[in-house]
């Protein structure tokens, strides 16, 4: 039993080294692996759940869905925008085989099925978080001068944002469009003058 859990943990760990497929299009300097994507999705999913009025416990459900939503890609790989038009991936089998024999197998299946069904608000928040995490990468890269990422990001407001499932996700997408990735620290440390003493060598 311990070996089965270790193997499960190893699969999750392999995602730390697996770049997302869109790196092929957006460039090798894209700071995005399957694992980093799942981490970011989980944080966004929790935030969306709370913004949508869900409880902390429900937010944790959305967070957990975000953590697990691409775990099957440890077995299937990540088909990109082009490849998805030609390949069929049996993700359900990959998920079944990943969870098989774990002492908490049923709990993981229940969580994954709930995410895939998109019927609960928690699942809708997790799926919207998946979209926002992708938009975030495009947003960051566009501010670094990546013209293709800028094109993807701009097109998201026609092909992705209108189909988001929650108002909170749509508001965050629009807030992203009207801001820049560094605003969080610039507004806190530069606009308020907190860091001027460092700039002027007072310390």
Number of C-alpha atoms within 10 A of each C-alpha: 9 9 9 15 16 12 14 16 11 12 17 19 14 15 23 15 12 17 20 21 18 18 15 11 12 19 13 11 8 19 14 20 18 22 23 19 22 25 18 19 30 28 20 25 33 28 22 27 29 19 16 17 11 17 13 13 12 16 27 20 22 33 29 25 28 31 22 20 20 21 24 23 21 21 16 15 18 19 17 14 10 10 11 11 9 8 9 9 14 10 16 12 12 17 21 14 12 21 19 15 13 18 13 11 13 13 12 19 15 11 17 19 14 17 25 15 10 15 10 12 20 28 27 24 35 34 26 26 29 21 20 26 22 18 24 17 18 24 24 20 22 21 14 12 10 16 14 15 23 20 13 17 23 16 12 19 16 10 12 16 21 10 13 19 17 19 14 18 26 19 12 14 20 13 11 16 16 8 11 14 17 10 12 10 10 15 12 12 13 12 12 10 11 13 13 13 10 9 9 8 7 7 6
